[in-house]
Amino acid sequence: MLSQQMSLDEHNSPNTPRKMGKSKGLSNELTKNTFHLISAINIATGWTVSMDDTTAFSEHWKTLPLPNQYLFPKQKSKPNHHFPDHIPEPFQCWGPAQV
């Protein structure tokens, strides 16, 4: 949990969240972002995957880019960030990522 609100000007790291003033906006956005990320990971690594799960995964994953661009504006998107957009197709053919 972030105890202080930081800005990219104060800490020159692309992974540092932007300053949101004294509101709880940053905390709420980070919480929502974390929820969607964990939900998508739980679906991707589950023991079974249904069509509803693939839809839910897509909805959770598509919710992530906008908050990430807002929270981490200097962070550039990488190919690994785009790859999960294509995960629902293999789910339908081969099931979840469990080994």
VMD Tcl script that draws the C-alpha trace (Angstrom):
set ca {
  {0.00 0.00 0.00}
  {1.32 3.42 -0.84}
  {1.67 5.57 2.23}
  {2.59 8.70 0.29}
  {1.35 10.15 -2.96}
  {4.22 10.63 -5.39}
  {4.71 12.26 -8.74}
  {6.95 11.27 -11.60}
  {8.76 14.59 -11.23}
  {9.78 13.68 -7.67}
  {10.88 10.15 -8.60}
  {12.13 9.68 -12.14}
  {10.82 6.15 -12.56}
  {8.21 5.12 -15.15}
  {6.78 2.71 -12.56}
  {6.00 5.42 -10.01}
  {2.32 6.44 -9.89}
  {1.38 10.02 -10.79}
  {0.38 12.48 -8.10}
  {-3.35 12.73 -7.51}
  {-3.50 15.50 -4.92}
  {-4.93 14.78 -1.51}
  {-7.86 12.74 -2.80}
  {-8.22 9.01 -2.51}
  {-8.28 8.77 -6.30}
  {-4.86 7.14 -6.57}
  {-5.67 4.56 -3.93}
  {-9.02 3.74 -5.56}
  {-7.50 3.45 -9.04}
  {-4.65 1.24 -7.80}
  {-7.16 -0.95 -5.96}
  {-9.36 -1.33 -9.05}
  {-6.33 -1.98 -11.24}
  {-5.04 -4.63 -8.83}
  {-8.49 -6.27 -8.64}
  {-8.73 -6.60 -12.44}
  {-5.16 -7.87 -12.75}
  {-5.58 -10.51 -10.02}
  {-8.97 -11.57 -11.41}
  {-7.50 -12.05 -14.89}
  {-4.55 -14.03 -13.49}
  {-6.86 -16.24 -11.41}
  {-8.90 -17.09 -14.50}
  {-5.79 -17.71 -16.63}
  {-4.26 -20.09 -14.09}
  {-7.44 -21.88 -13.00}
  {-7.96 -25.63 -13.41}
  {-10.88 -25.22 -15.79}
  {-12.05 -22.48 -18.13}
  {-15.57 -21.98 -19.44}
  {-16.80 -19.61 -22.13}
  {-17.98 -17.30 -19.33}
  {-14.44 -17.35 -17.92}
  {-12.93 -16.34 -21.26}
  {-15.39 -13.46 -21.48}
  {-14.63 -12.41 -17.89}
  {-10.88 -12.59 -18.57}
  {-11.28 -10.33 -21.61}
  {-13.37 -7.83 -19.64}
  {-10.85 -7.71 -16.77}
  {-7.87 -7.41 -19.12}
  {-9.42 -4.70 -21.30}
  {-10.09 -2.64 -18.17}
  {-6.36 -2.53 -17.33}
  {-4.73 -0.41 -20.08}
  {-6.59 2.83 -19.35}
  {-5.80 2.92 -15.61}
  {-2.21 1.87 -16.34}
  {-1.76 4.72 -18.83}
  {-3.25 7.14 -16.31}
  {-1.40 5.84 -13.25}
  {1.94 5.30 -15.00}
  {1.99 7.81 -17.90}
  {5.70 7.42 -18.76}
  {5.54 3.62 -18.82}
  {5.59 2.43 -22.43}
  {3.50 -0.57 -23.46}
  {5.53 -3.72 -24.14}
  {4.67 -6.74 -26.33}
  {4.00 -8.70 -23.13}
  {1.24 -6.21 -22.30}
  {-0.42 -6.93 -25.64}
  {-0.09 -10.73 -25.55}
  {-2.90 -11.33 -23.00}
  {-5.34 -9.76 -25.46}
  {-5.01 -13.06 -27.35}
  {-5.29 -15.45 -24.37}
  {-9.04 -16.17 -24.73}
  {-8.49 -17.91 -28.10}
  {-6.10 -20.57 -26.68}
  {-8.41 -20.97 -23.64}
  {-11.15 -22.08 -25.99}
  {-8.88 -24.62 -27.71}
  {-6.59 -25.92 -24.97}
  {-7.93 -24.76 -21.60}
  {-6.18 -22.79 -18.85}
  {-2.44 -22.31 -18.34}
  {-2.07 -24.90 -15.54}
  {0.76 -27.38 -15.95}
}
mol new
graphics top color blue
foreach p $ca { graphics top sphere $p radius 0.5 }
foreach p [lrange $ca 0 end-1] q [lrange $ca 1 end] { graphics top cylinder $p $q radius 0.2 }
display resetview
